[in-house]
């Protein structure tokens, strides 16, 4: 159980947006998983299934508390910048850029936000993402493609100076 | 920023999110499991059923095969499978339900077009690719979040259920709202519940005896769905939507329909 508790808690946290709900959701997910464990020893992957329950539990808590959905997380403060070795693609982002990326990711619809969250923020494989979302790998690919396109579009919009939209 | 850059940026972002310290979950989960056994409703209250379920689980372990649960454990299955919003309950004393005769009278709500259904609900109304466009679509707005039912008549390989021409009825509804749960009453005799996987998602297949579907209305009052088919039912949940597929098809064919949703 300990090997899964951090990722279960983080998954719940990314959905619920606060530590207290995430803790409850992760606990509840483990409790449900405990009872179902015998069924999962025959080879079904446990982790994505557990994360799926944790995410659902977190979603239920967020909804019953009447909180709006969205990614409500922050970046760590004063992360040392890797200035010595910027990536060739210029992917190392300035803090302001990272904040903006997070803001735009948060503003995506849940469907788009979650596929990106599972795949990149939680670093799940395509296969695991598919299992967590309850769809095929092909669907994950196409959903991810569209989600990234929409995220890109938002980033471009933000780059456009205020009032200069469409100019 | 191209896609590669964006992906690299997201990977960078992943390492910089400020997560709270992960609390220890082991002790509280252990306590919850210990406390739940006697306190929890349904089969947990009955030691004989508890033993039976562990026996079933043990046998399943030995066989490494699909588990067929005894009726006594059914109300625990939804919980075990994480299908929130769906509850299966046994009801030994109830009479066999009547069977509906034709689609327009099934009591699934209002006849609508696919566009109307899609604009009325927040979830995606996916159609099974293997069946194509449904013959009738119903929208029941009394179910919190809305319930959409797709009715297929004259389906090859799926004889009409209960003397009707309906071969498949697929209902979709939000499965996570507390009040929007479905209480499915399964008669004890000749009914089996199999744990299955639909595209990797846990679900269960109810086969055999007649059953009726009872919904709880938003006010908590019980409302009997007048669709009463003596067919098989496949239940699963995906992305907050619960799916109920009622059909004369067998398990494999029902799973194929379910997995063709798009």
Interface residues (C-beta under 8 A of the other chain):
Chain A: X1 X2 X5 X6 X8 X9 X10 X13 X19 X22 X23 X26 X27 X28 X30 X31 X32 X34 X35 X36 X38 X39 X41 X42 X44 X48 X49 X52 X53 X56 X59 X60 X63 X64 X73 X74 X75 X76 X77 X79 X87 X89 X90 X91 X92 X93 X97 X98 X101 X102 X105 X111 X116 X120 X121 X122 X123 X130 X131 X133 X134 X135 X136 X139 X148 X151 X152 X155
Chain B: X1 X2 X3 X4 X5 X6 X7 X8 X9 X10 X11 X12 X13 X14 X16 X17 X18 X19 X20 X22 X23 X24 X25 X26 X28 X29 X32 X33 X36 X57 X58 X60 X61 X64 X65 X67 X76 X79 X80 X81 X82 X84 X176 X177 X178 X195 X197 X198 X199 X200 X201 X202 X237 X238 X239 X240 X262
